[in-house]
Amino acid sequence: MLRALLFDLDGTLIDSAEDIAISAQRGFEEVGVVGVSREEVRAHLGLSLADLYRALCPDGDAARRERFIQAYRRHYAEHGTEHTSVYPGVEETLRALSHLRLGVATTKLTAVAEQVLAKMGLREHFQHVQGTDGFPPKPHPEVVRRALAALGSPAESAALVGDTDRDVLAARAAGVRAAAVTYGGWSRQRLAALAPDVLLDRFSDLVYWVGSNEGVPGVGGLGAGRGAGGGGAGFSTLMR
């Protein structure tokens, strides 16, 4: 039975791809790496900044990589939510699931995640926000483990909701269930190949999956059988 839910931030709760791509582009330009497109950055969403640099500029220059990271963070701190929006159904669904312990487990630094959540009006929904502060990012399970410890929740009664392979793999490594949203960084087909516990076409479908795990369909008040956008619940359970 589920007692706690952890959420990835970018691509799961918020559509922040454009702001991330712009900040990365500015960061690369500042350290003299020209020609990196926003589309190239978007194709690597979910990576840590260090891994993003390695993917798009594999020069092995650690000092330059660090300058890129700092340049990105400066730009993102000033402009990071200018083009960002909350995905449809997120606020209503979080309210419907408020009987559970809710937390965020993100590759962002904790301070940055706190700031973004506050700006987007989501911070109040979470008992804990756990960023990746000086330890390996997902798919390493440490961010999940720390979030669970802060919430006082055992892994066997928790799930991680995310949008990429890193979230699914981190969930598995931490011993929690993996719920994958299909509207973020990865397509439904790519996510299905990873066999998460459930695929969610809309964030509001999470209510019905949680209800099916609690034996209470439609738990939380969104109404059985209908998503926030209307129509039947669009989730696929691949494994238990």
C-alpha positions as CSV (number, residue, x, y, z in Angstrom):
1,M,0.0,0.0,0.0
2,L,1.4,3.4,-0.9
3,R,2.0,5.9,1.9
4,A,4.5,8.2,0.2
5,L,5.1,9.7,-3.3
6,L,8.2,11.3,-4.5
7,F,8.3,13.4,-7.7
8,D,10.9,14.4,-10.1
9,L,10.6,18.2,-10.9
10,D,11.5,19.0,-14.5
11,G,9.4,17.2,-17.1
12,T,7.1,15.8,-14.4
13,L,5.6,18.6,-12.3
14,I,6.7,21.5,-14.5
15,D,7.5,22.1,-18.2
16,S,10.9,23.8,-17.9
17,A,12.6,22.6,-21.0
18,E,12.8,25.9,-22.7
19,D,14.4,27.7,-19.7
20,I,16.9,24.9,-19.1
21,A,17.8,25.0,-22.8
22,I,18.3,28.7,-22.9
23,S,20.4,28.7,-19.7
24,A,22.5,25.9,-21.0
25,Q,23.0,27.6,-24.3
26,R,24.1,30.8,-22.5
27,G,26.4,28.8,-20.3
28,F,28.1,27.1,-23.3
29,E,28.5,30.4,-25.1
30,E,30.1,32.0,-22.0
31,V,32.8,29.4,-21.9
32,G,33.4,29.6,-25.7
33,V,31.5,26.5,-26.9
34,V,29.5,27.7,-29.9
35,G,26.9,26.0,-31.9
36,V,25.0,24.1,-29.2
37,S,21.4,24.3,-30.1
38,R,18.4,24.3,-27.7
39,E,17.2,21.1,-29.4
40,E,20.5,19.4,-28.5
41,V,20.0,20.4,-24.9
42,R,16.4,19.3,-24.9
43,A,17.5,15.8,-26.1
44,H,19.5,15.4,-22.9
45,L,17.1,16.8,-20.3
46,G,17.4,15.0,-17.0
47,L,21.2,14.9,-17.0
48,S,23.1,16.7,-14.3
49,L,24.9,19.8,-15.6
50,A,28.2,18.0,-15.5
51,D,26.9,15.2,-17.5
52,L,25.2,17.6,-19.9
53,Y,28.5,19.2,-20.6
54,R,30.2,15.9,-21.1
55,A,27.5,14.8,-23.6
56,L,27.6,18.0,-25.7
57,C,31.3,19.0,-25.2
58,P,33.4,16.0,-24.4
59,D,36.7,17.8,-24.1
60,G,37.7,16.5,-20.7
61,D,38.4,20.0,-19.5
62,A,37.2,19.9,-15.9
63,A,37.9,23.6,-15.2
64,R,35.9,24.7,-18.3
65,R,33.1,22.3,-17.3
66,E,32.9,24.0,-13.9
67,R,32.8,27.4,-15.5
68,F,29.9,26.2,-17.6
69,I,28.0,25.0,-14.6
70,Q,28.5,28.3,-12.8
71,A,27.5,30.3,-15.9
72,Y,24.4,28.2,-16.3
73,R,23.4,28.6,-12.6
74,R,23.8,32.4,-12.8
75,H,21.5,32.7,-15.8
76,Y,19.0,30.2,-14.5
77,A,18.8,32.0,-11.1
78,E,17.8,35.2,-12.9
79,H,15.6,33.8,-15.7
80,G,14.8,30.2,-14.9
81,T,11.0,30.4,-14.8
82,E,10.3,32.9,-17.5
83,H,9.1,30.2,-19.9
84,T,8.2,27.5,-17.4
85,S,4.6,26.3,-16.6
86,V,3.0,23.8,-14.4
87,Y,1.7,20.8,-16.3
88,P,-2.1,20.5,-16.5
89,G,-3.7,18.7,-13.5
90,V,-0.7,18.9,-11.2
91,E,-2.1,21.2,-8.5
92,E,-5.5,19.5,-8.4
93,T,-3.9,16.1,-8.3
94,L,-1.4,17.1,-5.5
95,R,-4.3,18.3,-3.4
96,A,-6.2,15.1,-4.1
97,L,-3.2,13.1,-2.8
98,S,-2.5,15.3,0.2
99,H,-3.4,12.4,2.5
100,L,0.0,10.8,1.5
101,R,3.4,12.1,2.4
102,L,4.6,14.0,-0.7
103,G,8.2,14.9,-1.5
104,V,10.4,16.1,-4.4
105,A,13.5,14.2,-5.5
106,T,15.3,16.2,-8.2
107,T,18.7,16.5,-9.9
108,K,18.5,20.3,-9.2
109,L,20.3,21.7,-6.1
110,T,17.8,21.8,-3.2
111,A,18.0,25.6,-2.9
112,V,17.2,25.9,-6.6
113,A,14.4,23.4,-6.5
114,E,12.9,25.2,-3.5
115,Q,13.0,28.5,-5.3
116,V,11.4,27.2,-8.5
117,L,8.6,25.4,-6.6
118,A,7.9,28.6,-4.7
119,K,7.8,30.6,-7.9
120,M,5.4,28.1,-9.5
121,G,3.1,28.0,-6.5
122,L,3.8,24.4,-5.7
123,R,5.9,24.4,-2.6
124,E,3.0,24.1,-0.1
125,H,2.1,20.7,-1.4
126,F,5.3,19.0,-0.3
127,Q,6.6,17.9,3.1
128,H,10.2,17.7,1.9
129,V,12.2,18.9,-1.1
130,Q,15.4,16.9,-1.8
131,G,17.9,18.1,-4.3
132,T,21.1,16.6,-5.4
133,D,23.7,18.4,-3.3
134,G,27.2,16.9,-3.6
135,F,26.3,13.3,-4.2
136,P,25.7,11.3,-7.4
137,P,22.6,12.2,-9.4
138,K,19.9,9.8,-10.7
139,P,20.0,7.0,-11.7
140,H,22.0,6.7,-8.5
141,P,19.3,6.2,-5.7
142,E,20.8,8.5,-3.1
143,V,18.4,11.4,-3.7
144,V,15.5,9.0,-3.4
145,R,16.9,7.5,-0.2
146,R,17.4,10.9,1.4
147,A,13.9,12.0,0.5
148,L,12.4,8.9,2.0
149,A,14.5,9.3,5.2
150,A,13.3,12.9,5.6
151,L,9.7,11.8,5.1
152,G,10.1,8.9,7.5
153,S,8.7,6.5,4.8
154,P,10.0,3.0,4.0
155,A,10.8,2.2,0.4
156,E,8.2,-0.6,0.2
157,S,5.4,1.9,0.6
158,A,6.7,4.6,-1.7
159,A,6.8,5.4,-5.4
160,L,8.9,7.8,-7.5
161,V,7.1,9.6,-10.3
162,G,9.4,10.8,-13.1
163,D,9.7,11.2,-16.9
164,T,13.0,9.6,-17.9
165,D,15.0,6.4,-17.6
166,R,17.0,8.0,-14.8
167,D,13.9,8.2,-12.7
168,V,12.8,4.6,-13.4
169,L,16.3,3.3,-12.7
170,A,16.7,5.3,-9.5
171,A,13.4,4.1,-8.3
172,R,14.4,0.5,-8.9
173,A,17.7,0.9,-7.2
174,A,16.1,2.5,-4.1
175,G,13.5,-0.2,-3.9
176,V,10.4,2.0,-4.6
177,R,7.8,1.7,-7.3
178,A,8.4,3.6,-10.5
179,A,5.6,5.7,-12.1
180,A,6.6,7.2,-15.5
181,V,4.8,10.1,-17.1
182,T,4.7,10.0,-20.9
183,Y,4.4,13.8,-21.6
184,G,7.9,14.8,-20.4
185,G,11.4,14.1,-21.6
186,W,10.8,10.5,-22.9
187,S,8.2,9.1,-25.1
188,R,5.7,6.4,-24.0
189,Q,7.4,3.9,-26.3
190,R,10.9,4.5,-24.8
191,L,9.5,4.4,-21.2
192,A,7.5,1.3,-21.8
193,A,10.7,-0.6,-22.8
194,L,11.9,0.0,-19.2
195,A,8.8,-1.7,-17.8
196,P,8.0,0.8,-15.0
197,D,5.2,-0.1,-12.6
198,V,2.8,2.3,-14.4
199,L,2.8,4.6,-17.4
200,L,0.8,7.8,-16.9
201,D,-0.4,9.8,-19.9
202,R,-1.7,12.6,-17.7
203,F,-0.5,13.6,-14.3
204,S,-4.1,13.3,-13.0
205,D,-4.0,9.6,-13.8
206,L,-1.8,9.2,-10.8
207,V,-4.9,9.5,-8.6
208,Y,-6.4,6.4,-10.1
209,W,-3.2,4.4,-9.9
210,V,-2.8,5.3,-6.2
211,G,-6.4,4.4,-5.6
212,S,-5.9,1.0,-7.3
213,N,-3.0,0.4,-4.9
214,E,-5.1,1.4,-1.9
215,G,-8.2,-0.4,-3.0
216,V,-10.1,3.0,-3.3
217,P,-10.6,3.9,-7.0
218,G,-10.7,7.7,-7.6
219,V,-9.3,8.4,-4.1
220,G,-8.9,12.1,-3.3
221,G,-12.0,13.6,-4.9
222,L,-11.2,13.9,-8.7
223,G,-13.9,11.3,-9.4
224,A,-13.6,7.7,-10.4
225,G,-12.8,7.0,-14.0
226,R,-12.2,10.6,-15.1
227,G,-9.0,12.6,-15.4
228,A,-8.5,16.3,-14.9
229,G,-8.8,16.8,-18.6
230,G,-11.9,14.5,-19.0
231,G,-12.2,11.0,-20.4
232,G,-11.2,7.7,-18.8
233,A,-8.1,7.3,-16.8
234,G,-5.1,6.9,-19.1
235,F,-2.7,4.8,-17.3
236,S,-1.2,1.4,-18.1
237,T,0.0,-0.9,-15.4
238,L,2.9,-3.0,-16.7
239,M,4.0,-4.8,-13.6
240,R,3.2,-5.0,-9.9
